[in-house]
């Protein structure tokens, strides 16, 4: 950048710092394409900001495929001047799936580790929620559009339990589910630096963190309104459409330039053939390959035990051993010629060298 603009590197750095530009960082994003995005967003945000009376709002999701990773060596603790260390390699000892439901009002988490995340396990967790939540309270579950949550058996169970109400987030909008924020806390504080020699060891660590969190719960507070989120989404859609249009124009221009260059090359070849009177080659019939001349490549020694070694990059190497005293070895390296076969057959070796011990 400094070389292109004709200024110093420190000038570029000061300009970037003054405008808050950080080109070394890249953030991820995904704009939802759900046709009912606005409707679902308003429904979920309304539960956060205006929860219904005589009801409990739970943010529910699965943290699937939690790996029990065992480090190959013990981790070293943090000391003065050195951060804590852990090995980069590990051994996989199995996985588990954590089902969690975060109480939006109190911050308490209902959690259960199960081996898989099918609709059978989801029904088990729904029964767990049904036992944990006091009778008489309606249960509003905020969850994603995973197919397990919409299984026929799940629908039949929900029809028999009228106090459960499911609220689905829009597609590609996991940021709208507050339990994802709690999953990050679990990963950073309990799982990332751990070493687990078995799945039960991993489950025990998760349950210990769950108990410690519920002993002193701290709820997450949702502050963004549906209107402010929709404004940001519309700005993102405009920026994304502009980027798509720009990429489309650039691609069509490049294709047009490439097609023009190809037409120029074809016209130049056709004009050259007209001047020389040569006809266009027949692409349907393959051209037979000419056999190599019998006298090529030359060898350095015509006596017994003469061998020929073929090298790479268009070189032929001939090697022969005298077979008499065993102390004299001759090497010949001859470059293949691009000329006619007859001229190549009569050409002498381009180099000859003898090495004596």
Helices and strands as residue ranges (DSSP letters): H 2-5, H 9-18, H 37-49, E 55-71, E 90-103, E 109-114, H 119-132, E 138-143, G 147-150, H 152-160, E 164-168, G 174-176, H 179-186, I 187-191, H 199-215, H 226-276, E 306-310, E 315-321, E 328-335, H 341-346, E 352-356
